[in-house]
Amino acid sequence: MDVLIINGSPKGAKSNSLKLTEAFLQGMKETSTVHSETLTISKLDIKPCIGCFHCWKETPWKMLHFR
């Protein structure tokens, strides 16, 4: 089984949620073969929208709207 863990906490590896997730993952590994990958959002270089409308040019009328 493949498992993707997305850690959105700014605490990174010290996150309490991540510690609970890792304990849950250990329990899963006891019963089956598990391959996991963890993405820590705070370490990624994600830029906010700058309103350049590049996405609009690539896919007209399919721009995402978040409300």
C-alpha positions as CSV (number, residue, x, y, z in Angstrom):
1,M,0.0,0.0,0.0
2,D,1.3,3.5,-0.8
3,V,0.6,6.3,1.7
4,L,1.2,10.0,1.1
5,I,1.5,12.1,4.3
6,I,1.0,15.8,3.8
7,N,2.3,17.7,6.8
8,G,0.9,21.2,6.8
9,S,2.2,22.2,10.3
10,P,4.8,25.0,10.5
11,K,6.5,22.9,13.2
12,G,7.7,20.4,10.6
13,A,9.0,17.2,12.1
14,K,8.2,18.5,15.7
15,S,4.5,18.6,14.8
16,N,2.2,16.7,17.2
17,S,-0.1,15.7,14.3
18,L,2.9,14.2,12.5
19,K,3.8,12.2,15.6
20,L,0.3,10.8,15.8
21,T,0.4,10.1,12.0
22,E,3.7,8.2,12.3
23,A,2.3,6.1,15.2
24,F,-0.7,5.3,13.0
25,L,1.6,4.4,10.1
26,Q,3.6,2.1,12.4
27,G,0.4,0.2,13.2
28,M,-0.4,-0.1,9.6
29,K,3.1,-1.5,8.9
30,E,2.5,-4.2,11.4
31,T,-0.3,-5.7,9.4
32,S,0.8,-5.0,5.8
33,T,3.5,-3.8,3.6
34,V,3.4,0.0,3.5
35,H,5.4,2.5,1.4
36,S,5.1,6.0,2.6
37,E,6.3,9.5,1.6
38,T,5.9,12.6,3.6
39,L,5.6,16.1,2.1
40,T,6.3,18.9,4.5
41,I,4.5,22.0,3.1
42,S,6.6,24.5,5.2
43,K,9.8,23.3,3.4
44,L,8.3,23.7,-0.1
45,D,8.7,26.9,-2.1
46,I,5.1,27.6,-2.8
47,K,4.3,31.1,-4.0
48,P,0.9,32.8,-3.7
49,C,-1.1,33.9,-6.7
50,I,0.2,37.2,-8.2
51,G,-2.8,37.7,-10.5
52,C,-0.8,37.3,-13.7
53,F,-3.6,35.4,-15.4
54,H,-1.2,32.9,-16.9
55,C,-3.5,30.1,-15.9
56,W,-6.3,32.0,-17.7
57,K,-4.3,32.1,-20.9
58,E,-3.4,28.4,-20.8
59,T,-7.0,27.2,-20.1
60,P,-9.6,29.9,-20.8
61,W,-12.7,29.8,-18.7
62,K,-11.2,27.1,-16.4
63,M,-9.5,29.4,-13.9
64,L,-10.0,28.1,-10.3
65,H,-12.0,30.3,-7.9
66,F,-11.7,29.8,-4.2
67,R,-14.5,31.3,-2.0
